[in-house]
């Protein structure tokens, strides 16, 4: 008698390595969002597919499993979607990086430019201890502005950047160049915007 429903087995198996290369099929282009001229990379189809989402988390876990990490920082808001399960599976504390004014305690803060504006992010001043090795997670690497700001916040608090993880990288925007010297792991590289 089979006690485990077939759907449970199906949706809790990671995709094979060959299938893992097809995660880009779950990224949808939304033209002119959030403003004209921007092509937004929508990850919600990937999140809606349990196999694809599980495969993405598995890839992050496999890459960082043997890394010497102390904490995982997730960047608001879509970075939380990947940082939370990753920190859980790696058994590491999860620290949120939030937009200005969203954290209730004393914070470190930094301003940065986006491909379509300016913003500010913060982290609690006691979230990172000096010398802790930090993994920073977000959904997408574009121009590198948000990620560069996150690395500044972590280093301002005394952390050492152990790695940068994103699901998608828009290689044409050359954000990786802005983050030279850091270990960057991205799963989907999109050349055309």
PEUR-V604980 format. One record per run of one state. SS is the DSSP state (helix for helix, strand for strand, loop for the rest). FROM is the first residue (numbers start at 1). LEN is the number of residues. If there is no record, write none. Layout:
ss:from:len
SS:FROM:LEN
SS:FROM:LEN
This chain:
ss:from:len
loop:1:5
helix:6:6
loop:12:5
helix:17:4
loop:21:2
helix:23:4
loop:27:1
strand:28:4
loop:32:7
strand:39:4
loop:43:1
helix:44:5
loop:49:1
helix:50:15
loop:65:6
strand:71:5
loop:76:2
helix:78:13
loop:91:2
strand:93:7
loop:100:7
strand:107:8
loop:115:2
strand:117:8
loop:125:8
strand:133:9
loop:142:3
helix:145:12
loop:157:3
strand:160:11
helix:171:3
loop:174:1
helix:175:4
loop:179:5
strand:184:7
loop:191:3
